[in-house]
Amino acid sequence: MNYVKFYPSLFLGAILLMGSCVSQKKYKDLQARASRLHNDSVSLYNQVLGLNGSLNKVQMENEMTSSKLQKSNQQLSSSNETIAQQQARLAELQQRIEQQRQASEALRKTIADAMVNFNAEQLTVTLKNGKVYVSMSEKLLFASGSAEVSQDGKSALSSLAKALNQNMDININVEGHTDSIPIVKKFQDNWALSVARSTEITRILVKDYFVNPTRIISSGRSEYLPIADNSTPEGRAKNRRTEIILEPKLDKIMELVDAQNSAGRN
């Protein structure tokens, strides 16, 4: 680079030494040529400096791009790992749900077999939304307007309790229902009647047949969850019922759902 920069100066010096040996015109021509060469060398030198600056800038940009790319690859790798973990949890959740469905169906069959001595007008055993519904009619359990369980009702509860005590991982909800006709005797309203009936059935299951009380919820729904038309005697008879709702415990499934939701928020 220094050679390019100072060569015209040397050339100009040589011309000055030769000034006495050449004509004035040739001397001026050589002097002009030397000046052009000098200017060209300076211009070339400045271009090289500019190119070096551009090259350094490009190198810095490349380094920054490489760093960003490396960071993006790390994030992508982390994202892929997270997706794989979520997919594994989802597969496990689906497996648990299928196991729960099979357990619920097995429970329905067990309860149906235990209640085989009772006809469809007295009770039904159905599977709905992963829960087993044992629906007992008023005719089986109670006299009209009463919360005292009949002997036939106690016999049905005894058969049910045996199956419940052999299947401990089951939550039990005893739910009382009435028709839409207002109660006019012992109870203040249909709410009170539905709650009293469910409470009495719960008491018999716990005290007489030794079902663990921590497994049971007792509730009343009054007339507000009918399964038939209350405008007909047949419909009202269907609505006057007690449903014992059995649900296999969902602890493991809920743990997986919580883990899935937590991963989604992160």
URCORGI-V881673 format. One line per field, one symbol per residue. ss: DSSP state (H for helix, E for strand, L for the rest). burial: I if it has 9 or more other C-alpha atoms within 8 Angstrom, else O. Layout:
BEGIN
ss->???
burial->???
END
This chain:
BEGIN
ss->LHHHHHHHHHHHHHHHHHHHHLLHHHHHHHHHHHHHHHHHHHHHHHHHHHHHHHHHHHHHHHHHHHHHHHHHHHHHHHHHHHHHHHHHHHHHHHHHHHHHHHHHHHHHHHHHHHLLLLLLLLEEEEEELLEEEEEEEHHHHELLLLLLELHHHHHHHHHHHHHHHLLLLEEEEEEEELLLLLLLLLLLLHHHHHHHHHHHHHHHHHHHLLLLHHHEEEEELLLLLLLLLLLLHHHHHHHLEEEEEEEELLHHHHHHHHHHHHHHHL
burial->OOOOIIIIIOIIOOIOOOIOOOOOOOIOOIIOOIIOIIOOIIOOIOOOOOOOOOOOOOOOOOOOOOOOOOOOOOOOOOOOOOOOOIOOIIOIIOOIIOOIIOIIIOIIOIIIOIIOOOOOOIIIIOIOOIIIIIIIIIOIIIIOIIIOIIOOIIOIIIIIIIIIIOOOOIIIIIIIIIIOOOIOOOIIIIIIIIIIIIIIIIIIIIOOIIIOOOIIOIIIIIIOOIOOOIOOOOIIIIIIIIIIIIIIOOOOIOOIIOOIOOOOOO
END
